[in-house]
């Protein structure tokens, strides 16, 4: 997360991700960006 706030939903929970945070989402895990999120996100894949 470069700036702003991302609300990441997975496994029935919402996690707040703020600037300078890193989240690793395992392959195959269902996830979504929840309403209310804003900012710039960098996605890196393998």
SULCOR-V521720 format. One record per backbone hydrogen bond with DSSP energy under -0.5 kcal/mol. NH is the residue of the N-H (numbers start at 0). CO is the residue of the C=O. E is the energy in kcal/mol with one decimal. If there is no record, write none. Layout:
NH;CO;E, NH;CO;E
//
This chain:
1;39;-2.7, 2;39;-1.1, 4;37;-2.6, 5;16;-3.0, 7;5;-0.8, 7;14;-2.9, 8;6;-0.6, 8;31;-3.2, 9;7;-0.5, 9;12;-2.3, 12;9;-2.0, 14;7;-3.1, 16;5;-3.1, 16;14;-0.5, 17;15;-0.5, 18;3;-1.0, 19;0;-2.5, 20;17;-1.7, 24;22;-0.6, 25;23;-0.6, 28;25;-1.9, 29;27;-0.5, 31;8;-2.0, 33;6;-3.5, 33;31;-0.6, 36;33;-1.1, 37;4;-2.7, 39;2;-1.8, 42;40;-0.5
//
